[in-house]
Amino acid sequence: MPTFRYQTISGDVGGGASGTIDAPDRTTAVRLLVEQGRTPSEVELVQPGSRGASKRVDDSEMSLPMFGGGMSRGEVAAMVSELAIAVSAGLPLVSALKTLARQGRKAKQASIINAIIEEVEHGKTLSDAMRAQGRVFSDLLVSLVRAGEVSGRLDVVLTQAAMLLERDIKIRRTLGGALIYPAIIAGAVVVAVIVVVTVIVPRVLKAVEGQMVTLPLPTRIVEGMAAFFGAWWWAVIFGLCIAVLGFVRLRRDAAARLWMDTMVLRIPVAGRLLRDVAVARFTRTFGTLTGAGLPVMQALKITKATLNNKAMEAAIDEVAAEVAHGSTIADPLEASGHFPPLLVQVIAMGERTGKLDEMLSQSADAMESKTEQSIKLFTAVLPPILIMLLALVVGFVILSILLPLLELQEAIG
């Protein structure tokens, strides 16, 4: 059985003592120390042949290939949830991982889990083994697992992580589902305009061509658009491609991305929706991290990466800078103007009472409920706007067709 060398914090049982303990894996070693009333600050594998000396395992020693994917968000959430259940039931970590690998998963998923098993069996922590898999597991998940290992509450933290991942997936699916109907209507608008302008209008105008000296203004406008698209359709497509590439490159510029994300938050309805989604994700993630025992500064750094909006990320940077200088979290958060006053007050209360994680967890439920309401409002408002736009465009085109026909009829009559 592997041997682990440990160091406990000062003021703990034994007063910062060090020693060794035998356990099948590092997680079990941490749990055994916690059950003995010790709080380990370091737990390292004593490598065979090192004559009792311990060897720190770091990222530079990882020789496994870096996987670029292999598991979707839903599959990662399912894996973490199953692992939490197995560890909570008392299974050793390696046994729990081996059980997961036998759950009829895809070959790629099984290879990732087997790679983690191999690393853990060689004495690495679960968090280090997960980080070795590259982009498969996010920094957020790895940090949560590391916090669970250090605190000896891996089962509890894994359960929290699974709930966090599942809630995030739920919000993403809700938002994605809400965008399907508006996207279909927007596509119908574009297709209708293209068909009417390039097919129907030229045929109708050809029937009255030469019979009228001057066409009505709406007819001339539509006729000009039809002629332009008919002759320069390739230039339009090329221009759209250039515009898309330019937008992508512009998004890579930090200053331009910050300006665009700031403007996006000011868009009626859509901006509110995006802000609510980001705030809900921030509240849930920050509460989970602080509840797992991560320091506030590290929790803010990890949470910032989940916002997906540079304006709000800049606000979190400012909050972290103020907190580093002794400020509270609530004051700079309120000064940013991007976070609801209720959330700011809840965080302030949590800081005063020392129950920040509990307050954030309760607020997260309210924020997610508000997000669902914002999504419902968005899906209720956007389709009618798009339908009205379609009606105006089609109506203008029909008017451009009818006007010359009516004038021609009057001239004949």
C-alpha positions, 0 to 999 in steps of 0.5 A: 500500500502506498505511503504518504508524508503529511504536514498539518497546519500549526495550531492543529492536533499535534501543533503542525506535526508531520509524519507518514500514513498508509492509504490506497490513494491520496484522497483516502489519506486526507480523509483518514487524517481529518478523521483523526482530528488533523487538518493537512496542509500537504499530503505527498506520496513517498516515492519508492526507492527514495529512502523515505524522502517525498517527491512533490508532484507538479504539472511539469511531471505530467507526461500524458497527452493533452486531450483537446476534448472527448467529453461534452459538458453533459457527459462531464456533469454526469461523470462528476455526479456519479463519482460524487455518489460513489465517493459518498457511499464510501468507495475508495477513489480508485475503485470509484473511478474504475466503476465509472470506466465500466459504465458503458461509456464511449471509448474516448471517455473511457480512455480519459477516465483510465488515464486519470486512474493511472495517475491517481494510482501513481500517487497524484491527486485527482485534481492534478490527474484531471488537469493533465487531461487538458481542456476536458475539465475546466479550471473551475472544476479542477479548483473545486476538486482540489479544494475538496481534497485539501479540506477532506470533503471531496464527496461534498465538493463533488456533489456541489460541483455536479449541481453547479455543472447541471445548473449551468447546462440547464441555463445554456439549454434554456437559452439555446431553446429560446433562441431557436424560434427567433432564429427561424423567423429571422431566417424566414425574413431574409429568405422572403426578402431575397426571393421577392426581390430577386424573383418576383419583382423582376417578373412583375416589372417586366410586364409593365416595362415600356408602358410607363414613362416614370415608375413610382418611387417605391418601385424604383427602389425595389427595382434598383435593389433587384438589379444590384443583387442580380449583378453583384450577388457575388460581391455581397457574399464576399463582403459578408465574409469579410465583415464576419472575419473582421468582426472575429478579429475585432473581438480578439482585440482587448479594447474593442472586445471591451467596448462591444461587450459594454454596448451589448449590455445596453441593448434593450431586452437582449442586454438584460437577458445576457446580464441576468445569465452572467449574474446567475452564473457568477452567483452560483459559481462564487457561492460554490467556490467559497463554500468549498473553502477556496480563498475569496481572491482565488474564487473571484479569479475563477468565477470571472472566467465564467462570465463571458463578457469583458465588461463584467470581467473588468468589474470583477478585476476591480473587485479583486483589486479592491479586496486585495487592498482590504475593501469588502466585496460588496462596495466595488461590486455595487460601484461597477453598476453591472450587478443587481442592488439586491445581490450586492446587499446580500453579499454585504450581509454575508460578509458581515455575518460570515455566511457568504456562501450560504447567502450566495447559494440562496441568492443564486436560486433567485437569480436563476429564477429571474434569468428564466423570467428574462428568457421568457420575456425575450422569447415573448418580445423578439418574435413579434418584432421580427414578424412586424419587420417581415410584414413591413418589408413584404408590405413595401415590396407588395406596394412597389408592385401594386403601384405601377399596376394601379397607375397603368390601369388608370391610364388605360381606363 
